[in-house]
Amino acid sequence: MKIIFMGTPEFAVASLDALLKAGFDIVAVVTAPDKPAGRGQKLNESAVKKYAAEKNIPVLQPVKLKDPGFLEQLKAFQADLQVVVAFRMLPEIVWSMPSKGTINLHASLLPDYRGAAPINWAVINGEKKTGVTTFFLQQEIDTGNILFSETVPIGEIETAGEIHDKLMHTGAELLVKTVKAIETGNYKEVSQKELLQNSDSGPHTVKHAPKIFKEDCQINWNRPVEKVYNHIRGLSPYPAAYTFLHEKTLKIFQAELYLEKPSIAPGEYVSDGKSYLRFAASDAFIGIKELQLEGKKKMTVDEFLRGYRL
């Protein structure tokens, strides 16, 4: 079975590596075009491109997925199956091309958390579990028939970054299982529409996971402390929740709950100037453990307090 793999970031590399180690024939890789990055604006290759180059797999980097030249190249590989992990939305002319279809690995338990940032939103919303799902691509994003899924617990203090790493490896294993099932024809498709209509607790309202913008990252200290804490965890390490300290942006990467009723207004802080810095939420404090002030590097709170006069 000839497979074309489509993906861009580190998350996708684990899946590509697992498919190769399982002995599947990856005839080509499709990934994002190189982007200028850093001070020198040097062209930066995607993690998937770097990995594919090491393994001598042909790499395609279309700017437009409907470009006739790219479509010709894709067709020439005569793939039986396309596998998509952390790529972009495909036009029908691309996902309908292989005889066995196109499958996607998504970092949530579909039908919940469809969208661009499923890991972040699951943590932000205080979920106790998430997971990975494989499904056949259809026209609307993340709505195709489900093949397999695997549940992963979310720990009370785990960050989106830690969940990302767990899902990356669980997802790679699930993808190998899925491709093996497609190869043998031993699988059953489950309609997401049916799942939504026939859930145990009656009709289910889908939770969404839209792209995260800068305004989503600002901390609202008027909320209960648990919601503020989940917001910080769900955006760590990237893009990071932020607040303001003396009119400068302060990113917060690690925090802890300090359950004492504040006598100061939400958003104000207390500190001994040496070892702790705590901001008041509506009902308790958030203790900052790791932070980055605008113009400075990332550091622990005690490192920060040694060099910054509050």
Buried (B, 14 or more C-beta within 10 A) or exposed (E): BBBBBBBBBBBBBBBBEBBBEBEBEBBBBBBBEEEEEEEEEEEBBBBBBBBBEEEEBBBBBBEEBEEEEBBEBBEEBEBBBBBBBBBEBBEEEBBBBBEBBBBBBBBBBBBBBBBBBBBBBBBBBBBEEBBBBBBBBBEEBBBBBBBBBBEBEBEEEBBBBBBBBBBBBBBBBBBBBBBBBBBEEEBEEBBBEEBBEEEEEEEBEBBBBEEBEEEBBEBEBEBEBBBBBBBBBBBBBEBBBBBEBEEEBBBBBBBBBBEEEBEEEBBEBBBEEEEBBBBBBBBBBBBBBBBBBEEBEBBBBEBBBEEBEE
